[in-house]
Amino acid sequence: MRRPHLLWAVLPVLGFLSTPFLPFVNGPHLWFGLPSVLVWCLSWTAGTTVCLALTERLARMDRDDDLAAAPSAGATEEAGR
């Protein structure tokens, strides 16, 4: 079974790993009076929380759908008789 919602968990990892390769982040720039790398990492730290919460919510919805679609154990026993 495919679980595309797990891709949301990869997004913050890519954001953090791309930090040294992005010239608009890795330079002598100030964003909001702070170094751009610091703001970038703080943003991705907050974004990690959002992405993981979204991943968990989508996983629970997927799990609930799987449980609703599966027949109950009692129904299969009655069908076999």
CORLIN-V522751 format. One record per pair of residues at least 4 apart in sequence whose ideal C-beta (glycine too) atoms are under 8 Angstrom apart, sorted by the first residue. I is the first residue (numbers start at 0). J is the second residue. Records with the same first field share a line. If there is no record, write none. Layout:
I = J / J
//
This chain:
0 = 65
2 = 58 / 61
4 = 53 / 54 / 57 / 58 / 61
5 = 9 / 54 / 58
6 = 10
7 = 50 / 51 / 53 / 54 / 57
8 = 12 / 50 / 51 / 54
9 = 13
10 = 14 / 46 / 50
11 = 15 / 43 / 46 / 47 / 50 / 51
12 = 16
13 = 17
14 = 18 / 39 / 43 / 46
15 = 40 / 43
17 = 21
18 = 24 / 25 / 36 / 39 / 40
19 = 25
20 = 25
21 = 25 / 39
22 = 26
23 = 28 / 35
24 = 28 / 35 / 36 / 39
25 = 35 / 36
26 = 35
28 = 34 / 35
29 = 33 / 34 / 35
30 = 34 / 35 / 38 / 39
31 = 38
33 = 37 / 38
34 = 38
35 = 39
36 = 40
37 = 41
38 = 42
39 = 43
40 = 44
41 = 45
42 = 46
43 = 47
44 = 48
45 = 49
46 = 50
47 = 51
48 = 52
49 = 53
50 = 54
51 = 55
52 = 56
53 = 57
54 = 58
55 = 59
56 = 60
57 = 61
58 = 62
59 = 63
60 = 64
61 = 65
62 = 66
63 = 67
64 = 68
65 = 69
70 = 74 / 75
71 = 75
72 = 76
73 = 77
74 = 78
75 = 79
76 = 80
//
